[in-house]
Amino acid sequence: MADTFVTYKKGEGFWIHEDFIQLALCYIVQEISKNQYDISNKQELLEDLNVDIQGYTHGYMSIGLFEYINSISEEQKMIQILQNLIIIIQNKGTYISVAELQSISTEDEDFKLLYSRKPFPTSELIKILDALIKMLQGTWDSTNYNMDINYQY
């Protein structure tokens, strides 16, 4: 499983296994796709993130999530999207079921296999979303953090 470095500004960011950020992006795309969010370049952003979700970028993943943020207003919208998503994830309980993980629309057979054996802890997904929020808020200050996700596959 390859790692990718997720960064937003000033080289600050974190290392994470691509499969885990891919899962986070699945839920982020579901939330961003809702009509209630009016963000510039929304369609381009969704298309870019979908490339990662489909598994086409394994081994050289570059998260396009932040590339479409053009202003402080856009940062605030993205923070709100991620905060709303955290509430949705928390409402799922302790785990995301295998059935739900398998229902995620992706052509990535490795993704389907990885998430076919056991449920995924919601706390670990929230950990990723919290880090993304901190990056947008400018409170993330690590340049070489290795985000260990507690999921045995």
C-alpha positions as CSV (number, residue, x, y, z in Angstrom):
1,M,0.0,0.0,0.0
2,A,1.5,3.3,-1.1
3,D,1.7,6.4,1.0
4,T,0.9,10.0,-0.2
5,F,1.7,13.3,1.4
6,V,-1.3,15.5,1.9
7,T,-0.4,19.2,2.0
8,Y,-2.1,22.5,1.7
9,K,0.2,25.5,2.4
10,K,3.8,26.0,3.4
11,G,4.7,22.3,3.0
12,E,2.8,21.4,6.0
13,G,0.9,18.1,5.9
14,F,0.8,14.5,6.7
15,W,1.7,11.1,5.2
16,I,-1.1,8.6,4.9
17,H,-1.7,5.3,3.1
18,E,-3.5,6.1,-0.2
19,D,-6.3,3.6,0.6
20,F,-7.3,5.6,3.7
21,I,-7.3,9.0,2.0
22,Q,-9.2,7.4,-0.9
23,L,-11.9,6.3,1.6
24,A,-12.1,9.8,3.0
25,L,-12.4,11.3,-0.5
26,C,-15.4,9.0,-1.2
27,Y,-17.3,10.6,1.7
28,I,-16.0,14.1,0.9
29,V,-17.3,13.8,-2.7
30,Q,-20.7,12.6,-1.4
31,E,-21.0,15.6,0.8
32,I,-19.6,18.2,-1.8
33,S,-22.0,16.8,-4.4
34,K,-25.1,18.0,-2.4
35,N,-26.9,20.9,-4.0
36,Q,-26.6,23.0,-0.8
37,Y,-22.9,23.7,-1.5
38,D,-22.1,26.4,-4.0
39,I,-18.4,26.3,-4.6
40,S,-16.5,27.5,-7.6
41,N,-15.3,24.9,-10.0
42,K,-17.4,22.3,-8.2
43,Q,-17.7,20.0,-11.3
44,E,-14.0,20.1,-12.0
45,L,-13.2,19.4,-8.3
46,L,-15.6,16.4,-8.3
47,E,-14.1,15.0,-11.5
48,D,-10.6,15.4,-10.1
49,L,-11.4,13.7,-6.9
50,N,-13.3,10.9,-8.7
51,V,-10.0,10.0,-10.5
52,D,-8.5,9.2,-7.0
53,I,-11.7,7.4,-5.9
54,Q,-11.6,5.1,-9.0
55,G,-8.1,4.1,-8.1
56,Y,-6.5,5.5,-11.3
57,T,-3.8,7.3,-9.3
58,H,-2.4,4.6,-7.0
59,G,1.3,5.1,-6.5
60,Y,1.3,8.7,-7.6
61,M,-1.9,10.1,-5.9
62,S,-2.1,13.9,-5.7
63,I,-5.1,15.0,-3.7
64,G,-6.9,17.7,-5.7
65,L,-9.1,18.7,-2.8
66,F,-7.2,21.9,-2.1
67,E,-6.3,22.9,-5.7
68,Y,-9.7,24.4,-6.2
69,I,-9.8,26.7,-3.2
70,N,-9.3,30.2,-4.5
71,S,-10.2,32.4,-1.5
72,I,-10.8,32.6,2.2
73,S,-14.5,32.3,1.5
74,E,-13.8,29.0,-0.3
75,E,-11.7,27.8,2.6
76,Q,-14.6,28.5,5.0
77,K,-17.0,26.6,2.7
78,M,-14.7,23.6,2.6
79,I,-14.3,23.7,6.4
80,Q,-18.1,23.7,6.8
81,I,-18.4,20.8,4.4
82,L,-15.9,18.8,6.4
83,Q,-17.5,19.7,9.7
84,N,-20.9,18.7,8.4
85,L,-19.4,15.4,7.2
86,I,-17.9,14.7,10.6
87,I,-21.4,14.9,12.1
88,I,-22.7,12.5,9.4
89,I,-19.8,10.1,10.1
90,Q,-20.4,10.3,13.9
91,N,-24.0,9.5,13.4
92,K,-23.0,6.2,11.8
93,G,-21.8,4.9,15.2
94,T,-18.5,3.3,16.0
95,Y,-18.0,1.6,12.6
96,I,-18.9,2.0,8.9
97,S,-20.3,-1.4,8.0
98,V,-18.7,-3.6,5.4
99,A,-22.0,-3.4,3.4
100,E,-21.7,0.4,3.3
101,L,-18.0,0.2,2.3
102,Q,-18.9,-2.2,-0.4
103,S,-21.6,0.0,-1.7
104,I,-19.1,2.8,-2.5
105,S,-19.0,3.4,-6.2
106,T,-15.5,2.7,-7.4
107,E,-13.9,0.6,-10.1
108,D,-10.9,0.0,-7.8
109,E,-10.9,-3.7,-7.1
110,D,-8.1,-3.3,-4.5
111,F,-10.4,-0.8,-2.6
112,K,-13.3,-3.3,-2.7
113,L,-11.0,-6.1,-1.5
114,L,-9.4,-4.0,1.3
115,Y,-12.8,-3.0,2.7
116,S,-14.5,-6.4,2.3
117,R,-13.3,-8.0,5.5
118,K,-14.3,-5.8,8.4
119,P,-16.0,-2.5,9.2
120,F,-14.0,0.7,9.3
121,P,-13.7,2.7,12.6
122,T,-15.5,6.0,12.2
123,S,-13.0,7.6,14.7
124,E,-10.2,6.9,12.2
125,L,-12.1,8.6,9.3
126,I,-12.8,11.6,11.6
127,K,-9.1,11.8,12.4
128,I,-8.4,12.3,8.7
129,L,-11.2,14.9,8.3
130,D,-10.0,16.8,11.4
131,A,-6.5,17.0,10.0
132,L,-7.9,18.4,6.7
133,I,-9.9,21.0,8.7
134,K,-6.8,22.0,10.7
135,M,-4.9,22.5,7.5
136,L,-7.6,24.8,6.1
137,Q,-7.8,26.7,9.4
138,G,-4.0,27.2,9.3
139,T,-3.6,25.4,12.7
140,W,-1.8,22.3,11.3
141,D,1.9,22.8,11.8
142,S,3.5,19.4,11.1
143,T,5.7,19.0,8.0
144,N,6.3,15.3,8.3
145,Y,3.5,13.7,10.3
146,N,2.8,10.0,9.6
147,M,-0.9,9.5,10.2
148,D,-1.3,6.0,11.4
149,I,-4.8,4.7,10.9
150,N,-6.0,1.9,13.2
151,Y,-7.4,-0.5,10.7
152,Q,-6.0,-4.0,10.3
153,Y,-6.5,-5.3,6.8
